[in-house]
Amino acid sequence: MQPDRVGEPSRCERDDRSTNDRRNHQAGGRVLSYLHQHYQDQNAVERLSRIDALSRSSLHRLFKLHTGATITEYISRLRIGNTCALLINTERSISLIADDVGYRNLAKFNRQFKAFKSTTPRQFRSAFNVKHA
């Protein structure tokens, strides 16, 4: 067995990193799975760190590393994406859809929807219906 080169991590250190990388990847998968199932829950973020017994700061750091987004941004994207699907595929009222995807404040929902889609939910639904009528 050849000795490690000077300045390079030892085999043991590489194995530790590999194990940590696998563990972090698995934790990230569990967190994403949980978010996709519970994105509409108001306290989903608080429950996340319990999934893999991570500190809140470690969870946020790992999440940003894996997804490129903060947890809050990711949840907002999930909510708005599901809102679009519901606006297109149902006749439910916008306020009920907002509640279904986790927004308890209609004004906040409308602001976030417009920030992501550059249009209001009502305009989005109308535009889609006109294109596909």
Buried (B, 14 or more C-beta within 10 A) or exposed (E): EEEEEEEEEEEEEEEEEEEEEEEBEEBBEEBBEBBEEBBBBEEBBEEBBEBBEBEEEBBBEBBBEBBEEEBEEBBBBBBBEBBBEBBEEEEEEBEEBBBBBBBEEEEEBBEBBBEBBEEBBEEBBEEBEEEEE
